[in-house]
Amino acid sequence: MQVGVAAAPRDPALPARVALVAVGLLLLWPALELTEFDPRKLFEPSSLQVMGRFLGTFFPPALGQEFLGLVLRSALETLALATAGMALAVGLALPLALAVSDSLSISRIGPAPHAWLRRVLRAPLRFLLIVMRSIPEIVWALLFVRAVGLGPAAGVLAIAINYAGMLGKVYFEIFEAGDTRPARAILETGGGRLHAFFYGVLPVALPELVSYSVYRWECAIRASVVMGFVGAGGLGQQMELSMRMLEGGEVVTMLIVFFALVLLADAISALLRKVLT
């Protein structure tokens, strides 16, 4: 008697997945039409000719001693801008995240007087975090350039406000998703909220806090270059001036320096993750 091979069971979720992909493709088509996206235009002779002339100005790179000194100062300014902005962002995000978090709430371990009032007071702070992160950093930079003038100070404030909103949201989610039993145990034995945070919440959440904060610092370095195009200082501002003057050699030199800056940031972030987590 021949033993038949059992047929592989059919994936019960296959129809739903196929339908989801089909809906996604149907939604993608009008999006492409709305944005007038047509990759064929990149390969038209006129487009290739314009791109070729533009890229031809990139070589050779500008390597004059005076210009390299200017680029080095701009790169250090970009690094300082991103670091100072992130430091302010963390300083704003951490207390806001703790204020809106329930992980240290007395009501978690039992009845608490006026618990409803605390929940009402948290709502405006959560709305503030939404406002801070919903406005892009380049828009904040435009506003602060008008307020404090051209220069890196506007970029520092823009990164601080926008990234504080992002960090506050993620910090809050980390505090809420982590194991809160050590914090509850400290509160139940009569410990204060600060003790519960430093000995109950922070040790559990620290690896994720460090990892996300370092990632955002890398993003801040890239964002600081973009904000330079609106007058927020650093490499971006110098790059915008060179592009306006059609100095392609200077632009490619700054792109190389920026690439090195990103590699440096990646190496530093890897070291920080290894030391702090």
ZIRA-V471114 format. One line per field, one symbol per residue. ss: DSSP state (h for helix, s for strand, l for the rest). psi: psi as a letter, one per 40 degrees, with the letter a starting at -180 (. if undefined). burial: 1 if it has 16 or more other ideal C-beta (glycine too) atoms within 10 Angstrom, else 0. A space follows every 50 residues. Layout:
BEGIN
ss=???
psi=???
burial=???
END
This chain:
BEGIN
ss=lllllllllllllhhhhhhhhhhhhhhhhhhhhhllllhhhhhlhhhhhh hhhhhhllllllllhhhhhhhhhhhhhhhhhhhhhhhhhhhhhhhhhhhh lllllhhhllllllhhhhhhhhhhhhhhhhhhhhllhhhhhhhhhhhhll lhhhhhhhhhhhhhhhhhhhhhhhhhhlllhhhhhhhhllllhhhhhhhh hhhhhhhhhhhhhhhhhhhhhhhhhhhhhhlllhhhhhhhhhhhlllhhh hhhhhhhhhhhhhhhhhhhhhhhhhhl
psi=hhhihhihihhdedddddddddddddddddddddefhgedddeidddddd ddddddeehiihfiddddddddddddddddddddddddddddddddddde iedehdedeahhhfddddddddddddddddddedhidddddddddddeii ieddddddddddddddddddddddddeiheddddddddeeiidddddded ddddedddddddddddddddddddddddeeeeaaddddddddddefgddd ddddddddddddddddddddddddde.
burial=00000000000000000000000000000000000000000000000000 00000001000100001000100110111111111101110111011111 10111000000000000000010010011001100011011101100000 11111111111111111111110110010101110110000010011001 10011001111111011111101111110111111111110110001111 111100110010001000100000000
END
